[in-house]
Amino acid sequence: MAEPTASPETRREVLRTMRALDEGTLVFAFDGLGDVDPSVRREAVRLVARSAPTPGLLLTLERALTDERELARRSAAMDALAAMGKPAVPLLARLAADSRAGVRRLAVDALGMAKLPDAIDILERAARDPQPAVRAAALEALARTGSARAAGALVRTVEDRHEQATVALAALLGLLQLERLPSTGALHRLTGDALTAPAAFRLLGRAGEASILVDALLANRASRQRAAVIGLADAHAAGATRPVRLASAEVLAVLRELVGNADVQVACAALSCAAWAGDHDVLALAAARDDRAHLASAAHRAAMLLRADAPELAARLRALVADDAPGSDLLIELAEALERAREHAAPSVAADPTLDDRSFARLARVFEHAAGFSVTDDARQRLQARLLPRLEATRAATFSDYVDLLQTPRGKDELQRALELVTVHETYFFRERPQLDAFRHEVLPALLARGGPIRVWSAGTSTGEEAYTLAILCDDAGARSYEVLGTDLSNQVLETARHGRYPPKSFRAEIERSVRHRWFTYELSGVSVHPELKLHTRFEARNLVDPRALADLGTFDVIFCRNVLIYLAASGRARVIESFYEHLRPGGLLFLGHSESLFTLETRFRAQPMARVLAYQRPEDDA
């Protein structure tokens, strides 16, 4: 495809200013869907979605979807048809019966993305397609509808002994999503295939089939052991009877080894299973991990499983505590939790799980003081649901008792845990392109021309995708001496950032193929960032509303703080913005989220217009 002569910004603006398509402007839709620039393609999809589904538009979309020379156009056309919804169903039904398997699969994907009940008949037929790839796509699409008919089709596929493994896997994953179970016989059979075993083990766990999972733990195959321990944790959660052999020395040795696994989900599952087996020593193993904060909640649940021996176990944990030794903090937490469990003879269930008006108001004040959070009444149910397990873990009888705990010195760690539970962590690679494009094309060239090291701060980085994105942009621009610091209030999400391994949802923005191949390694368990990228990034837990916690950070050339201020109260926003000003070098820039601005605050920043975005600058003459 030839590069258009007009700039991407101009091409996007043309599509954005068109309110809808008519028969004379359909060429704009066809060209836009196949544009070389991903942002232009997205704008074309939005234009199609707000246009009337005329025969001419549907014909244009059919041409785009069946254009075998341009994969980008086909993918964008699929997105456009999914966004169009019900009016697109007749066209997609016809394409789902096309002679070309690639066209059938795209049509099925579009129907699945639209999540339309009207499409179930078409998807059920596609689930019997001669091509395995089409069948798998149809099963994934059926799972998205969430219907009972969809569950039936998934169960039939799993129980078909002649179905290919890739298709069976799609059905298993759909059943996990729908929380439905096929026959245990079919699941037993599918544990024999390396591709389908992990999902089959999880469903067996949900079915309470714990014994076969213990057998898999003893198999000398790491992948099966990892899958089996997650399934076994599911079996425990489902109320399965504890297998006799779970407490054997051989099984416990495997579980203890898995508590040290790099995959936190596996480690937490193994911790739960070992505690279920009555293994007291496993708590110390969890505390010994460098990323023990990531296992803290699982460790507390495990301690409660072992609370029948609370006095002896608490004493044993305290005996392991040494001054400033790694893990001592978690050991003390667990010992205190066990001692509280000893003091309360009642079951570990909150007596009054209602977040009443007075407790809600007090909790809102605690969160605002500690982290600047703005807690409005519409968040009450979410807070209640997320914090209710903490009442159980801390043995607080009511929310009033829980807020009392948060305001005491011994409740400091619990306050941190509560803040982590209620913080929103929504991010992905290359999110909100306009600011990134301004950073890449306008800011970085100026910094490189200036010379010297470049320092960038990703504040509120969550699981780290933004920090790694900024590092990629720095390196691709030719920077060799640069550092990106990612900070967040939550230790838990920062552990994910430090590991640098991400699920598919972290890659939902379009990323150039060259960037994907250069900076990411694709594995069955997820996508990992290249080790070289980690050399230029570091992650630290910092509270943005506490200037003392930021005092030693130094100054930065650029600060990104996107979609954080919207969660802060006015006082918290003012403190954060002042800290950003102090930590920017003269001439440095602050980027906020697209829905955030400084117009309602009195600050020393100057608005700095850039191409399609607005940044905020510390003036050059303010040294």
GUGUMI-825443 format. One record per residue (C-alpha): residue number from 0; residue in three letters; x, y negated, z. Coordinates in steps of 0.05 Angstrom, whole numbers. Layout:
# residues N
  pos  code       x       y       z
  NUM   ALA       X       Y       Z
...
***
This chain:
# residues 623
  pos  code       x       y       z
    0   MET       0       0       0
    1   ALA      29     -68     -19
    2   GLU      38    -119      36
    3   PRO     -14    -175      29
    4   THR      12    -245      14
    5   ALA     -29    -279      69
    6   SER      -7    -272     141
    7   PRO     -42    -222     188
    8   GLU     -70    -281     227
    9   THR    -102    -310     164
   10   ARG    -131    -242     144
   11   ARG    -160    -232     214
   12   GLU    -189    -302     213
   13   VAL    -224    -290     147
   14   LEU    -258    -228     176
   15   ARG    -273    -261     242
   16   THR    -309    -320     211
   17   MET    -354    -276     169
   18   ARG    -419    -265     208
   19   ALA    -440    -205     167
   20   LEU    -426    -170     101
   21   ASP    -469    -176      39
   22   GLU    -464    -143     -28
   23   GLY    -416    -196     -53
   24   THR    -367    -190       5
   25   LEU    -361    -114      13
   26   VAL    -291    -117     -17
   27   PHE    -269    -152      48
   28   ALA    -292     -92      88
   29   PHE    -257     -41      43
   30   ASP    -192     -81      41
   31   GLY    -195     -97     116
   32   LEU    -205     -25     136
   33   GLY    -142      -6      98
   34   ASP    -100     -66     119
   35   VAL     -27     -54     139
   36   ASP     -38     -92     204
   37   PRO     -76     -54     259
   38   SER    -107    -117     287
   39   VAL    -137    -134     219
   40   ARG    -166     -64     214
   41   ARG    -198     -72     283
   42   GLU    -229    -138     261
   43   ALA    -257    -103     199
   44   VAL    -288     -50     242
   45   ARG    -322    -103     285
   46   LEU    -348    -138     223
   47   VAL    -379     -74     197
   48   ALA    -411     -60     265
   49   ARG    -447    -127     265
   50   SER    -471    -121     193
   51   ALA    -536     -90     167
   52   PRO    -526     -18     142
   53   THR    -543     -33      69
   54   PRO    -534      21      16
   55   GLY    -475     -18     -11
   56   LEU    -440     -20      57
   57   LEU    -452      54      68
   58   LEU    -423      69      -1
   59   THR    -362      26      16
   60   LEU    -352      64      81
   61   GLU    -359     130      45
   62   ARG    -305     109      -5
   63   ALA    -260      89      53
   64   LEU    -272     153      92
   65   THR    -256     196      32
   66   ASP    -195     156       9
   67   GLU    -143     211      15
   68   ARG     -86     163      -3
   69   GLU     -94     118      57
   70   LEU     -98     151     125
   71   ALA    -105      84     162
   72   ARG    -166      66     120
   73   ARG    -198     134     134
   74   SER    -187     127     208
   75   ALA    -215      56     210
   76   ALA    -276      77     169
   77   MET    -289     132     220
   78   ASP    -287      81     276
   79   ALA    -333      35     237
   80   LEU    -385      90     225
   81   ALA    -382     110     299
   82   ALA    -394      37     319
   83   MET    -452      32     270
   84   GLY    -488      87     308
   85   LYS    -555     117     287
   86   PRO    -558      85     217
   87   ALA    -494     122     199
   88   VAL    -521     191     216
   89   PRO    -550     209     147
   90   LEU    -485     192     113
   91   LEU    -443     229     165
   92   ALA    -489     289     160
   93   ARG    -477     292      85
   94   LEU    -402     284      94
   95   ALA    -401     337     148
   96   ALA    -421     386      93
   97   ASP    -369     359      43
   98   SER    -325     410       6
   99   ARG    -262     378      35
  100   ALA    -244     401     105
  101   GLY    -209     335     122
  102   VAL    -272     295     105
  103   ARG    -315     343     146
  104   ARG    -270     334     207
  105   LEU    -271     258     203
  106   ALA    -346     258     197
  107   VAL    -352     303     258
  108   ASP    -304     259     297
  109   ALA    -346     198     281
  110   LEU    -409     232     303
  111   GLY    -376     252     368
  112   MET    -351     182     381
  113   ALA    -421     155     371
  114   LYS    -449     204     424
  115   LEU    -517     208     389
  116   PRO    -569     260     409
  117   ASP    -592     259     336
  118   ALA    -526     289     316
  119   ILE    -529     353     357
  120   ASP    -558     395     300
  121   ILE    -503     372     254
  122   LEU    -449     385     305
  123   GLU    -476     455     321
  124   ARG    -471     472     247
  125   ALA    -401     443     245
  126   ALA    -382     487     304
  127   ARG    -391     546     256
  128   ASP    -348     514     200
  129   PRO    -299     561     163
  130   GLN    -241     515     183
  131   PRO    -216     520     255
  132   ALA    -197     446     258
  133   VAL    -268     426     241
  134   ARG    -297     475     292
  135   ALA    -252     447     346
  136   ALA    -270     376     329
  137   ALA    -345     394     331
  138   LEU    -338     425     400
  139   GLU    -302     364     427
  140   ALA    -357     321     398
  141   LEU    -412     365     428
  142   ALA    -380     359     497
  143   ARG    -385     283     491
  144   THR    -461     287     484
  145   GLY    -466     320     553
  146   SER    -528     360     533
  147   ALA    -550     429     554
  148   ARG    -549     451     481
  149   ALA    -477     428     476
  150   ALA    -458     469     537
  151   GLY    -491     530     505
  152   ALA    -450     523     441
  153   LEU    -386     516     482
  154   VAL    -402     578     523
  155   ARG    -416     619     460
  156   THR    -349     598     431
  157   VAL    -311     618     494
  158   GLU    -344     686     495
  159   ASP    -330     700     421
  160   ARG    -272     749     423
  161   HIS    -253     733     351
  162   GLU    -248     658     357
  163   GLN    -180     626     347
  164   ALA    -143     600     408
  165   THR    -143     527     387
  166   VAL    -219     528     380
  167   ALA    -228     566     445
  168   LEU    -185     514     480
  169   ALA    -230     458     454
  170   ALA    -290     495     483
  171   LEU    -256     507     550
  172   LEU    -237     433     557
  173   GLY    -309     414     540
  174   LEU    -336     460     594
  175   LEU    -288     429     645
  176   GLN    -315     361     625
  177   LEU    -388     385     631
  178   GLU    -374     425     695
  179   ARG    -405     487     665
  180   LEU    -380     559     670
  181   PRO    -379     616     619
  182   SER    -375     689     641
  183   THR    -314     705     683
  184   GLY    -298     763     637
  185   ALA    -286     715     579
  186   LEU    -243     671     624
  187   HIS    -201     731     646
  188   ARG    -189     748     574
  189   LEU    -167     677     556
  190   THR    -116     675     612
  191   GLY     -74     722     569
  192   ASP     -60     668     517
  193   ALA     -10     613     534
  194   LEU     -52     560     499
  195   THR    -118     575     534
  196   ALA     -92     599     601
  197   PRO     -87     532     638
  198   ALA    -160     512     624
  199   ALA    -184     584     636
  200   PHE    -149     585     704
  201   ARG    -183     520     725
  202   LEU    -251     546     706
  203   LEU    -237     611     743
  204   GLY    -221     570     804
  205   ARG    -287     533     799
  206   ALA    -321     600     794
  207   GLY    -288     621     859
  208   GLU    -245     675     827
  209   ALA    -185     664     873
  210   SER    -153     734     870
  211   ILE    -134     731     797
  212   LEU    -102     664     809
  213   VAL     -59     693     863
  214   ASP     -37     746     813
  215   ALA     -17     692     764
  216   LEU      23     656     818
  217   LEU      65     719     825
  218   ALA      78     722     750
  219   ASN     148     697     735
  220   ARG     124     646     684
  221   ALA     127     574     705
  222   SER      71     549     660
  223   ARG      22     601     686
  224   GLN      42     587     757
  225   ARG      28     512     749
  226   ALA     -39     525     717
  227   ALA     -57     578     769
  228   VAL     -42     535     829
  229   ILE     -88     480     803
  230   GLY    -142     531     792
  231   LEU    -131     559     862
  232   ALA    -140     490     891
  233   ASP    -205     485     852
  234   ALA    -226     552     881
  235   HIS    -214     527     951
  236   ALA    -254     464     937
  237   ALA    -310     507     909
  238   GLY    -314     546     975
  239   ALA    -282     611     952
  240   THR    -263     662    1005
  241   ARG    -188     660    1020
  242   PRO    -152     717     985
  243   VAL    -117     763    1034
  244   ARG     -50     759     996
  245   LEU     -49     683     996
  246   ALA     -13     684    1063
  247   SER      40     734    1041
  248   ALA     112     713    1042
  249   GLU     119     723     968
  250   VAL      61     677     950
  251   LEU      80     625    1002
  252   ALA     150     622     972
  253   VAL     120     604     905
  254   LEU      73     552     935
  255   ARG     131     519     973
  256   GLU     171     515     909
  257   LEU     112     483     872
  258   VAL     104     431     927
  259   GLY     170     403     899
  260   ASN     145     404     827
  261   ALA     155     339     788
  262   ASP      82     341     767
  263   VAL      45     308     825
  264   GLN     -20     344     808
  265   VAL      15     411     814
  266   ALA      50     390     879
  267   CYS     -16     367     911
  268   ALA     -51     431     890
  269   ALA       5     473     919
  270   LEU       4     433     984
  271   SER     -70     445     991
  272   CYS     -63     520     976
  273   ALA      -6     529    1025
  274   ALA     -45     495    1080
  275   TRP    -105     538    1062
  276   ALA     -59     598    1073
  277   GLY     -39     570    1142
  278   ASP      32     549    1124
  279   HIS      52     496    1176
  280   ASP     120     482    1146
  281   VAL      93     457    1080
  282   LEU      77     388    1110
  283   ALA     151     376    1122
  284   LEU     166     396    1050
  285   ALA     116     345    1024
  286   ALA     146     291    1069
  287   ALA     216     306    1042
  288   ARG     197     286     971
  289   ASP     223     219     946
  290   ASP     154     203     920
  291   ARG     118     227     983
  292   ALA      71     166     982
  293   HIS      40     198     920
  294   LEU      24     260     962
  295   ALA       1     224    1024
  296   SER     -74     235    1015
  297   ALA     -64     309     998
  298   ALA     -18     316    1059
  299   HIS     -72     287    1104
  300   ARG    -123     336    1076
  301   ALA     -74     393    1087
  302   ALA     -62     371    1159
  303   MET    -136     374    1172
  304   LEU    -138     445    1145
  305   LEU     -86     462    1197
  306   ARG    -118     423    1255
  307   ALA    -137     486    1293
  308   ASP     -64     485    1316
  309   ALA     -63     409    1324
  310   PRO     -22     401    1388
  311   GLU      33     449    1369
  312   LEU      37     425    1297
  313   ALA      37     351    1316
  314   ALA      94     365    1365
  315   ARG     132     403    1312
  316   LEU     125     345    1262
  317   ARG     148     294    1314
  318   ALA     209     337    1329
  319   LEU     229     331    1255
  320   VAL     226     255    1257
  321   ALA     294     220    1256
  322   ASP     309     146    1255
  323   ASP     302     118    1184
  324   ALA     304     188    1154
  325   PRO     267     197    1088
  326   GLY     198     225    1102
  327   SER     194     205    1175
  328   ASP     139     155    1160
  329   LEU      94     209    1131
  330   LEU     111     258    1187
  331   ILE      90     207    1240
  332   GLU      25     193    1201
  333   LEU       8     267    1199
  334   ALA      25     277    1272
  335   GLU     -20     219    1292
  336   ALA     -76     246    1248
  337   LEU     -70     315    1282
  338   GLU     -70     283    1351
  339   ARG    -133     244    1334
  340   ALA    -165     309    1308
  341   ARG    -149     341    1375
  342   GLU    -183     284    1413
  343   HIS    -248     291    1373
  344   ALA    -283     356    1381
  345   ALA    -337     338    1330
  346   PRO    -330     361    1257
  347   SER    -291     316    1211
  348   VAL    -352     280    1184
  349   ALA    -368     206    1195
  350   ALA    -427     197    1242
  351   ASP    -453     137    1203
  352   PRO    -427     132    1132
  353   THR    -465      67    1117
  354   LEU    -425       3    1103
  355   ASP    -470     -45    1140
  356   ASP    -472    -121    1128
  357   ARG    -427    -139    1186
  358   SER    -375     -86    1171
  359   PHE    -375    -105    1098
  360   ALA    -363    -179    1114
  361   ARG    -306    -160    1161
  362   LEU    -276    -113    1110
  363   ALA    -279    -168    1057
  364   ARG    -242    -215    1103
  365   VAL    -188    -163    1118
  366   PHE    -177    -149    1044
  367   GLU    -174    -223    1027
  368   HIS    -124    -238    1082
  369   ALA     -80    -177    1065
  370   ALA     -80    -180     989
  371   GLY    -121    -240     967
  372   PHE    -177    -195     941
  373   SER    -244    -226     926
  374   VAL    -297    -176     949
  375   THR    -367    -192     927
  376   ASP    -432    -158     947
  377   ASP    -438    -120     882
  378   ALA    -375     -81     901
  379   ARG    -405     -55     966
  380   GLN    -427      13     940
  381   ARG    -360      24     905
  382   LEU    -323       7     970
  383   GLN    -367      53    1010
  384   ALA    -357     111     963
  385   ARG    -281     102     958
  386   LEU    -268      91    1032
  387   LEU    -315     143    1060
  388   PRO    -262     199    1056
  389   ARG    -215     154    1097
  390   LEU    -266     151    1153
  391   GLU    -263     226    1155
  392   ALA    -187     228    1151
  393   THR    -179     177    1207
  394   ARG    -235     205    1250
  395   ALA    -271     138    1249
  396   ALA    -345     148    1268
  397   THR    -369      86    1232
  398   PHE    -344      34    1183
  399   SER    -340     -15    1241
  400   ASP    -291      32    1276
  401   TYR    -252      38    1211
  402   VAL    -245     -38    1203
  403   ASP    -222     -41    1276
  404   LEU    -167       8    1258
  405   LEU    -145     -32    1198
  406   GLN    -134     -93    1242
  407   THR     -88     -58    1291
  408   PRO     -12     -49    1284
  409   ARG     -21      27    1279
  410   GLY     -70      16    1222
  411   LYS     -18     -18    1178
  412   ASP      -6      44    1135
  413   GLU     -81      59    1132
  414   LEU     -93     -12    1107
  415   GLN     -43       0    1051
  416   ARG     -79      65    1033
  417   ALA    -147      30    1033
  418   LEU    -121     -26     988
  419   GLU     -94      26     939
  420   LEU    -161      61     937
  421   VAL    -200      -2     919
  422   THR    -151     -32     870
  423   VAL    -169     -28     796
  424   HIS    -114       5     755
  425   GLU    -135      -3     682
  426   THR     -77      -9     633
  427   TYR     -47      23     571
  428   PHE      11      13     523
  429   PHE       9     -48     478
  430   ARG     -54     -75     511
  431   GLU     -80    -144     488
  432   ARG     -37    -154     427
  433   PRO     -41    -230     419
  434   GLN       2    -244     480
  435   LEU      50    -188     460
  436   ASP      56    -216     390
  437   ALA      71    -285     417
  438   PHE     124    -255     463
  439   ARG     155    -216     406
  440   HIS     154    -269     351
  441   GLU     160    -335     389
  442   VAL     190    -324     458
  443   LEU     242    -270     446
  444   PRO     276    -304     387
  445   ALA     285    -367     429
  446   LEU     313    -327     488
  447   LEU     361    -289     443
  448   ALA     385    -355     411
  449   ARG     398    -383     481
  450   GLY     441    -323     499
  451   GLY     452    -289     566
  452   PRO     410    -236     600
  453   ILE     334    -236     594
  454   ARG     291    -223     656
  455   VAL     217    -207     650
  456   TRP     168    -193     706
  457   SER     106    -151     697
  458   ALA      65    -170     758
  459   GLY       8    -122     775
  460   THR      40     -71     729
  461   SER      -3     -13     754
  462   THR      24      52     725
  463   GLY      77      16     684
  464   GLU      52      17     613
  465   GLU      58     -59     607
  466   ALA     129     -61     634
  467   TYR     152      -7     586
  468   THR     117     -43     529
  469   LEU     155    -107     544
  470   ALA     220     -68     547
  471   ILE     206     -38     479
  472   LEU     193    -107     450
  473   CYS     258    -134     480
  474   ASP     299     -76     452
  475   ASP     267     -77     383
  476   ALA     281    -153     380
  477   GLY     355    -139     388
  478   ALA     364    -155     462
  479   ARG     418    -114     495
  480   SER     422    -148     563
  481   TYR     352    -148     591
  482   GLU     313    -125     652
  483   VAL     238    -115     661
  484   LEU     213    -112     733
  485   GLY     145     -81     746
  486   THR     111     -95     813
  487   ASP      46     -72     842
  488   LEU      13     -68     910
  489   SER       3       8     903
  490   ASN      61      55     915
  491   GLN      19     111     886
  492   VAL      14      81     816
  493   LEU      87      59     817
  494   GLU     108     132     825
  495   THR      73     146     759
  496   ALA     111      87     729
  497   ARG     178     112     753
  498   HIS     165     182     726
  499   GLY     145     151     659
  500   ARG      99     208     638
  501   TYR      30     189     612
  502   PRO     -36     221     588
  503   PRO     -66     207     519
  504   LYS    -111     152     546
  505   SER     -50     108     557
  506   PHE     -40     106     481
  507   ARG    -109      82     459
  508   ALA     -81      20     425
  509   GLU     -51      29     356
  510   ILE      24      37     360
  511   GLU      69      37     299
  512   ARG      96     106     281
  513   SER     168      82     285
  514   VAL     157      58     357
  515   ARG     124     124     376
  516   HIS     182     165     348
  517   ARG     236     119     377
  518   TRP     211     111     448
  519   PHE     166     170     466
  520   THR     174     245     474
  521   TYR     111     287     463
  522   GLU     102     348     507
  523   LEU      44     394     524
  524   SER      39     363     594
  525   GLY      39     291     569
  526   VAL      80     237     535
  527   SER     145     214     567
  528   VAL     181     148     555
  529   HIS     253     154     529
  530   PRO     305     155     586
  531   GLU     341      96     553
  532   LEU     280      53     566
  533   LYS     282      69     640
  534   LEU     352      40     644
  535   HIS     323     -29     632
  536   THR     261     -23     676
  537   ARG     251     -18     751
  538   PHE     189     -15     794
  539   GLU     179     -42     864
  540   ALA     119     -48     911
  541   ARG     106    -122     924
  542   ASN      46    -160     951
  543   LEU      35    -219     904
  544   VAL      -1    -261     956
  545   ASP      55    -255    1007
  546   PRO     112    -304     987
  547   ARG     158    -270    1037
  548   ALA     151    -204    1000
  549   LEU     174    -239     936
  550   ALA     230    -281     964
  551   ASP     288    -238     939
  552   LEU     264    -228     867
  553   GLY     303    -285     836
  554   THR     280    -322     774
  555   PHE     252    -297     708
  556   ASP     247    -322     637
  557   VAL     177    -295     628
  558   ILE     122    -269     675
  559   PHE      63    -227     651
  560   CYS       6    -224     700
  561   ARG     -55    -202     661
  562   ASN    -123    -184     689
  563   VAL    -101    -192     762
  564   LEU    -125    -262     780
  565   ILE    -197    -242     765
  566   TYR    -197    -197     826
  567   LEU    -169    -251     873
  568   ALA    -204    -302     917
  569   ALA    -189    -376     904
  570   SER    -139    -379     961
  571   GLY    -103    -317     936
  572   ARG    -100    -343     864
  573   ALA     -69    -408     888
  574   ARG     -15    -372     928
  575   VAL       2    -325     870
  576   ILE       7    -381     819
  577   GLU      52    -422     864
  578   SER      98    -361     873
  579   PHE     101    -351     798
  580   TYR     121    -423     789
  581   GLU     178    -416     839
  582   HIS     203    -351     807
  583   LEU     205    -379     735
  584   ARG     267    -414     710
  585   PRO     255    -484     682
  586   GLY     225    -473     613
  587   GLY     200    -404     632
  588   LEU     131    -379     611
  589   LEU      72    -347     646
  590   PHE      23    -303     606
  591   LEU     -46    -288     636
  592   GLY    -102    -242     612
  593   HIS    -147    -266     556
  594   SER    -204    -280     606
  595   GLU    -160    -318     655
  596   SER    -135    -390     657
  597   LEU    -107    -443     703
  598   PHE    -156    -497     683
  599   THR    -194    -494     749
  600   LEU    -130    -497     791
  601   GLU     -84    -555     808
  602   THR     -15    -529     788
  603   ARG      51    -556     764
  604   PHE      47    -513     701
  605   ARG      39    -544     633
  606   ALA      -5    -510     581
  607   GLN      37    -484     524
  608   PRO      -3    -468     460
  609   MET      25    -412     418
  610   ALA      -1    -374     358
  611   ARG     -71    -353     378
  612   VAL     -56    -352     453
  613   LEU     -43    -401     509
  614   ALA      16    -393     556
  615   TYR      36    -435     616
  616   GLN     105    -465     622
  617   ARG     148    -490     680
  618   PRO     174    -555     651
  619   GLU     246    -556     627
  620   ASP     260    -619     668
  621   ASP     236    -587     734
  622   ALA     301    -557     758
***
